[in-house]
Amino acid sequence: MSSVKVAVRVRPFNQREIGNESKCIIGVTANTTTINGRDLGKETHSFNFDHSYWSFSKNDSHFTTQKQVSLCVFIKFFLEISPRVRSP
């Protein structure tokens, strides 16, 4: 088992990105994050992480708030280390 866990979160656009009429090319399905390069004439790449969170649009059914991400990551971290921590 790896001692490194990786969580990624697709955040909403900031004001600059909105002003530039940027397009979101990132997608999340379960623990897979995909960069869709087709519209840019590039390849599409998918990456698997321990946790992938979608916070781009509140209207999406799989939207996750920053608070939910933090709680999930911290709770999993503490549950994982708790058996290794000795009580006095």
C-alpha positions as CSV (number, residue, x, y, z in Angstrom):
1,M,0.0,0.0,0.0
2,S,1.3,3.4,-0.9
3,S,1.9,6.0,1.8
4,V,1.0,8.8,-0.5
5,K,-2.6,9.6,-1.3
6,V,-3.6,12.1,-3.9
7,A,-6.9,14.1,-4.0
8,V,-7.7,16.5,-6.8
9,R,-10.6,19.1,-7.0
10,V,-11.8,20.8,-10.1
11,R,-12.6,24.3,-8.9
12,P,-15.0,26.9,-10.3
13,F,-13.6,29.5,-12.7
14,N,-12.3,32.7,-11.1
15,Q,-13.3,36.1,-12.4
16,R,-10.4,36.3,-14.8
17,E,-11.3,33.0,-16.4
18,I,-14.9,34.0,-16.6
19,G,-14.0,37.3,-18.2
20,N,-11.8,35.5,-20.8
21,E,-14.8,33.2,-21.6
22,S,-12.7,30.2,-20.8
23,K,-14.1,26.7,-21.4
24,C,-13.8,23.9,-18.8
25,I,-11.9,21.0,-20.4
26,I,-11.7,18.9,-17.3
27,G,-14.1,16.2,-16.3
28,V,-14.5,13.9,-13.3
29,T,-16.0,10.4,-13.2
30,A,-15.5,8.6,-9.8
31,N,-11.7,8.8,-9.1
32,T,-10.8,9.5,-12.7
33,T,-10.0,13.1,-13.9
34,T,-10.0,13.7,-17.6
35,I,-8.5,16.5,-19.6
36,N,-10.4,16.8,-22.9
37,G,-8.0,18.2,-25.5
38,R,-10.2,17.5,-28.5
39,D,-11.5,21.1,-28.7
40,L,-7.9,22.3,-28.6
41,G,-6.7,19.9,-31.3
42,K,-4.9,17.9,-28.6
43,E,-5.1,14.5,-27.1
44,T,-7.4,13.6,-24.3
45,H,-5.7,12.3,-21.1
46,S,-7.2,10.5,-18.1
47,F,-5.6,10.2,-14.7
48,N,-6.7,8.0,-11.7
49,F,-6.3,9.5,-8.3
50,D,-7.3,8.3,-4.8
51,H,-10.0,11.0,-4.8
52,S,-11.3,13.3,-7.6
53,Y,-13.8,16.0,-6.7
54,W,-16.0,18.1,-8.9
55,S,-16.6,21.7,-7.6
56,F,-16.9,23.4,-11.0
57,S,-20.7,23.9,-11.2
58,K,-23.2,23.9,-8.3
59,N,-25.9,22.8,-10.7
60,D,-24.2,19.4,-11.3
61,S,-25.5,16.4,-9.4
62,H,-21.9,15.3,-8.4
63,F,-20.9,18.8,-7.1
64,T,-18.8,18.7,-4.0
65,T,-18.2,21.8,-1.8
66,Q,-14.8,22.7,-0.5
67,K,-16.1,21.9,3.0
68,Q,-17.1,18.4,1.9
69,V,-13.7,17.8,0.3
70,S,-11.9,18.9,3.4
71,L,-14.0,16.8,5.7
72,C,-13.7,13.7,3.5
73,V,-9.9,14.0,3.1
74,F,-9.3,14.8,6.7
75,I,-11.6,12.1,8.0
76,K,-10.0,9.4,5.8
77,F,-6.6,10.6,6.8
78,F,-7.3,10.4,10.5
79,L,-9.0,7.0,10.2
80,E,-6.0,5.7,8.3
81,I,-3.4,6.9,10.8
82,S,-5.4,6.3,14.0
83,P,-4.4,2.6,14.3
84,R,-0.8,3.7,14.2
85,V,-1.1,6.3,16.9
86,R,-0.5,5.0,20.4
87,S,-2.5,6.5,23.2
88,P,-0.7,7.4,26.4
